[in-house]
């Protein structure tokens, strides 16, 4: 291509009526969570699977690599682009094709926002069984491609466990179709799982079949102050064993994170019980609000002394519950406190959480005495989010921080990436900390399915390995 105008004209011819943006249009639009998301030569928004396949074939012929994008809410750089690339934006493929209330299955296009599916399923008394703070913008295809988890994963699993089938466009333009709607299938290799967590490097997910669950009815929320993670786990174990109510969420926040969030959100002193080393958000579901509140209050009363609860507040209204959840979910405030703070996303086995946090806190202070990490996350499945109270560090310092957080994780059965993926931000850590044989097999799969390195090159697997 000799220039931008020629490229845009050729793209429009190749993909028919799909929207096409060039650099000028991309330059004035919000790129999402990563400024590099709109660094490409152009963006194309196909309206159907055949349009995606046509775009893939065009890029393969013309020598452009292709980066699929959904809601651009990813935190690992999985949607970042460069000037020699084309973006495949799935935003126009946002239709909920079918909800089968009897089979409890939804067929949705990849660009469908999670909140849209939640609303549509709720009409039938159903729910996708997964929830994220970015529910209004994250898309189903992106969630499959990163194997998203969220606050309900401890009970309902990640996207891999919600997935029944999918459709994806392969790097050669063929369409892989396995829109199975049933849970039980034992018919050879279950190849759809190759695309889960692959971040668009093996194929572009276009349609998905998902399991739906009955909605849980009413809920009640409490904010509880405790001494440590072990105390929080005693509370969670207690509510797991109770009948008549179900545990919907168990989110833990260490004091540094909660106090900083409270200040930045403008909460008045004494508005929430924050004076404890750790805070736990508990949400219970029951048939009615009264039953949920009663189960929560009674359960906390029964475990109060055993768990060493310091303070607690059961939300008396929906508005108060929303206030509690703001403390946990509006984590973009950290980006306002610091310029590009290093952020991490790990999984730690339940029994090792307290020791892990103590270890990394000491290890970070050994790097810089001023480091005091913001730590919070999904207690019941061991997924901790960690941000460092500093502006963007040097490359050498960033690697040192990574090694403090990641060393020894795999040996205790954890993971250096819980739900945000690898992208480009964690690619070097993947090389240093992932099992070498696993890396070798991943490179072989990539080379087999995408020998031309067409789809999302440089994500997960380093460019030199393909």
C-alpha positions, -999 to 999 in steps of 0.1 A, spaced: 0 0 0 13 34 -10 -6 54 15 -34 57 41 -61 66 16 -52 36 -6 -53 13 24 -87 25 36 -101 21 1 -88 -14 -2 -102 -23 32 -136 -10 24 -136 -30 -8 -125 -62 10 -150 -60 38 -180 -45 21 -202 -23 43 -181 -26 75 -170 6 92 -134 15 85 -114 41 104 -80 54 95 -53 70 117 -71 103 118 -103 88 132 -84 66 157 -64 96 169 -94 114 183 -110 84 200 -106 69 235 -83 39 231 -94 23 264 -71 11 292 -39 12 271 -28 42 250 -13 18 224 -46 2 216 -52 26 187 -16 26 174 -26 7 143 -28 18 106 -66 13 106 -96 -2 124 -123 -24 107 -156 -32 124 -171 -63 106 -208 -70 111 -207 -108 109 -184 -138 109 -179 -137 71 -168 -101 74 -142 -112 99 -130 -140 77 -128 -116 47 -107 -92 68 -84 -121 79 -79 -131 42 -71 -95 32 -45 -91 59 -29 -124 51 -27 -114 14 -14 -79 20 10 -87 48 -7 -68 77 -10 -85 110 -44 -83 127 -52 -75 163 -87 -84 176 -103 -60 201 -134 -60 222 -142 -35 250 -105 -25 253 -107 -30 291 -77 -54 293 -49 -46 316 -21 -67 301 -17 -50 268 -33 -78 249 -50 -53 225 -20 -30 220 -12 -23 183 16 -8 162 15 12 129 19 -18 107 -12 -35 120 -50 -36 114 -76 -37 142 -105 -61 140 -130 -44 162 -159 -68 172 -181 -40 185 -207 -43 157 -211 -80 164 -231 -74 196 -263 -93 191 -277 -118 216 -289 -143 190 -308 -166 214 -316 -173 250 -331 -208 256 -346 -206 291 -353 -243 293 -318 -254 284 -304 -223 302 -281 -215 272 -273 -182 255 -259 -178 220 -242 -144 217 -219 -126 193 -184 -118 205 -189 -81 208 -218 -83 232 -211 -64 265 -215 -85 296 -241 -61 311 -263 -66 280 -262 -103 284 -269 -100 321 -300 -78 314 -313 -101 286 -309 -132 307 -325 -116 338 -358 -113 318 -359 -151 320 -348 -153 356 -313 -163 345 -277 -150 348 -244 -157 330 -229 -167 363 -199 -144 360 -195 -107 369 -168 -81 365 -165 -45 375 -161 -36 338 -194 -53 330 -207 -23 310 -178 -24 285 -161 -58 286 -173 -81 258 -180 -118 258 -154 -125 232 -128 -107 251 -137 -124 283 -134 -158 265 -100 -147 251 -86 -138 285 -105 -165 304 -120 -138 327 -130 -147 362 -144 -120 384 -161 -120 418 -182 -152 413 -155 -175 400 -151 -193 433 -186 -206 429 -193 -207 392 -158 -209 376 -141 -188 350 -152 -183 314 -137 -217 305 -163 -233 329 -192 -212 316 -184 -220 279 -203 -247 261 -192 -239 225 -178 -212 203 -171 -201 167 -138 -186 157 -121 -174 125 -87 -191 120 -56 -174 107 -62 -189 72 -97 -175 70 -115 -208 77 -142 -208 104 -140 -232 133 -176 -240 144 -184 -258 176 -214 -241 191 -223 -271 213 -251 -263 236 -248 -292 260 -225 -297 290 -217 -334 284 -196 -341 253 -168 -366 250 -162 -367 213 -125 -365 209 -103 -334 215 -123 -305 228 -105 -280 206 -127 -250 215 -106 -246 247 -75 -238 226 -91 -203 221 -99 -197 257 -72 -175 272 -53 -174 239 -59 -136 236 -67 -138 199 -34 -153 189 -49 -186 175 -82 -174 162 -108 -146 165 -137 -156 186 -170 -145 168 -198 -163 185 -202 -181 219 -226 -205 236 -227 -200 273 -243 -217 303 -268 -196 323 -278 -201 359 -310 -193 378 -308 -158 394 -301 -159 431 -330 -136 442 -323 -109 468 -289 -101 484 -274 -85 515 -239 -70 518 -216 -64 548 -182 -48 553 -163 -66 580 -130 -56 597 -106 -84 606 -70 -89 616 -58 -110 586 -66 -132 557 -69 -163 579 -97 -146 599 -114 -137 566 -112 -173 555 -128 -185 587 -158 -162 579 -160 -175 543 -158 -211 554 -186 -204 579 -209 -190 553 -201 -218 529 -215 -243 554 -248 -224 561 -281 -234 545 -308 -210 535 -284 -185 519 -256 -187 494 -223 -169 493 -221 -147 463 -190 -127 469 -161 -126 493 -137 -97 485 -107 -89 507 -89 -55 509 -58 -48 530 -59 -15 549 -36 5 527 -58 0 496 -91 6 515 -78 37 532 -65 52 500 -97 44 481 -118 60 508 -98 92 506 -100 94 468 -137 86 467 -143 114 492 -159 92 519 -164 110 552 -145 97 583 -166 71 600 -188 65 570 -175 29 568 -157 7 594 -122 10 579 -100 8 610 -87 -28 607 -57 -45 591 -80 -62 566 -115 -56 553 -139 -83 539 -169 -76 517 -194 -104 521 -225 -107 499 -252 -133 505 -281 -143 483 -315 -155 495 -351 -156 484 -360 -122 500 -340 -92 512 -352 -99 548 -339 -135 546 -306 -124 532 -300 -97 558 -311 -121 586 -287 -148 574 -258 -123 571 -264 -108 605 -269 -141 623 -239 -157 605 -216 -129 615 -228 -130 651 -221 -167 653 -186 -164 639 -177 -130 655 -155 -142 683 -140 -173 665 -129 -151 636 -118 -122 657 -140 -97 639 -130 -62 649 -159 -43 634 -187 -48 609 -215 -31 590 -244 -48 573 -258 -25 546 -292 -12 556 -300 -1 520 -292 -7 484 -274 27 484 -252 17 513 -244 -16 496 -233 3 465 -211 25 486 -194 -5 500 -189 -20 466 -175 13 453 -146 9 477 -137 -23 460 -146 -18 424 -136 17 415 -99 7 413 -92 32 385 -87 56 414 -52 41 418 -44 54 383 -53 88 395 -31 85 426 -1 75 406 11 78 370 11 43 354 16 24 387 28 -12 383 -2 -35 386 -3 -73 390 -28 -101 392 -18 -133 408 -35 -165 421 -24 -179 455 -37 -211 472 -61 -201 500 -38 -214 529 -8 -194 516 -24 -159 511 -13 -144 545 23 -156 542 24 -145 506 13 -110 513 37 -107 542 66 -120 520 59 -96 491 55 -67 514 89 -73 529 104 -80 495 91 -48 480 105 -28 509 139 -43 503 137 -28 468 124 6 480 116 14 516 87 36 504 69 7 486 36 -2 503 15 -22 479 -22 -18 475 -36 -54 479 -71 -65 473 -89 -93 455 -112 -123 454 -105 -141 486 -125 -173 480 -105 -182 449 -72 -167 460 -70 -141 432 -51 -111 445 -47 -78 427 -16 -58 436 -6 -23 427 26 -5 438 24 30 452 47 45 427 48 61 392 60 41 363 94 26 373 124 18 352 125 -15 334 151 -28 358 130 -19 388 99 -33 372 116 -67 367 128 -67 403 92 -60 415 79 -89 393 104 -113 406 94 -105 442 57 -111 434 62 -142 411 91 -162 425 79 -194 441 42 -190 430 42 -220 407 59 -241 434 30 -236 458 4 -241 430 -3 -205 422 -2 -185 390 15 -152 380 -15 -143 360 -50 -150 374 -75 -134 351 -59 -105 332 -39 -126 307 -3 -122 295 -5 -98 266 28 -79 263 30 -66 299 36 -101 313 53 -117 284 88 -114 299 74 -128 332 59 -157 312 93 -165 298 110 -164 332 83 -181 353 61 -203 332 71 -240 328 95 -244 299 77 -274 284 44 -255 286 61 -227 267 75 -251 241 41 -266 235 25 -232 232 50 -221 205 43 -254 186 5 -248 187 9 -212 175 33 -222 147 8 -249 136 -23 -228 135 -7 -194 126 26 -201 108 25 -166 93 22 -150 127 -9 -131 115 -30 -129 146 -20 -106 175 17 -112 171 40 -106 201 12 -113 226 20 -142 251 47 -157 228 77 -135 219 79 -126 182 112 -143 178 97 -177 188 72 -178 158 
